[in-house]
Amino acid sequence: MYSLTAASQQKIVTSAIVKTRTEVNFPENPAGPGGPGDAGGGDRVVIIGGPGGGGMESNNTTYFKPGWAKISSESDFGNNTVIIDEKNKKTTTLIEAMGRKQGFYSTEADEEEIRKQMQTRMDSMRKANGQPPMVMNNSEMPEPEIVYLDETKKIAGYNCKKAVLKIKGRNGEVNETIVWYCPDFKMADGYPLGGGKRGRVMGGGPYGGDLVGLEKINGFPMAYEFSRSNGFKLKSEVTKLELDATIDDKVFEIPKGFEVKALKDMRGPGGSGTFDIRITAPDGN
């Protein structure tokens, strides 16, 4: 009875402005085993303009309302923005760095085609190395284990509790993510938590993928951190939170001055196109 009462009192937030600060330490070899791409058994991490080795910090803002989400990130390496249009199943990524403003957009059909191409390429590489094919279907990922602890602390004025998110990666290693969450509310469906439905970003920063299981936490994650065996570390924390925010539709418009292309018209990740986009698969390929 207590559990049912607590659940019924948990607020579902349909609009919000969330500001976070993210710290990242990059490994010398980001494509190595245990890299950011093995953050939880099945995630795919997209790093835009990230350095090999070293670290960086970013200030991020997520705008969320029914049908829309926008994640803006500012750092010394440039500014990145992701706009998710749920109605039209379209995602636009904007990159502003070194005086250039460029971007690309994709639909779910585009992304599915890219996943198939990646699957074919990785299967070929694994076959050459005498390894079995790797399934990239997140629906077949192992269920995470969530351990709720009694520790508490206040973040951005909200009382939070601690949890440990555990999931076994494809390399057999159990990865852990420390999460501080507020049990009083959760975001409505469509909020890009841990990358959202299509894995755009993580924690509102420019490094994200599907951080498997983060959406299963019984509350809203106000902070989380994890590290991997090759030295990759990520720490993200909410610095300001505005619930039930009134957000104008203009917020989700593409700013003037950007050259935006369809993702399918670009030369592809790691190619000689205008973007440096490196996609790391869960096994490091």
Summary of the structure (lengths in Angstrom):
residues: 285
radius of gyration: 18.5
end to end distance: 48.4
largest distance: 59.8
contacts: 915
relative contact order: 0.27
helix: 17%
strand: 44%
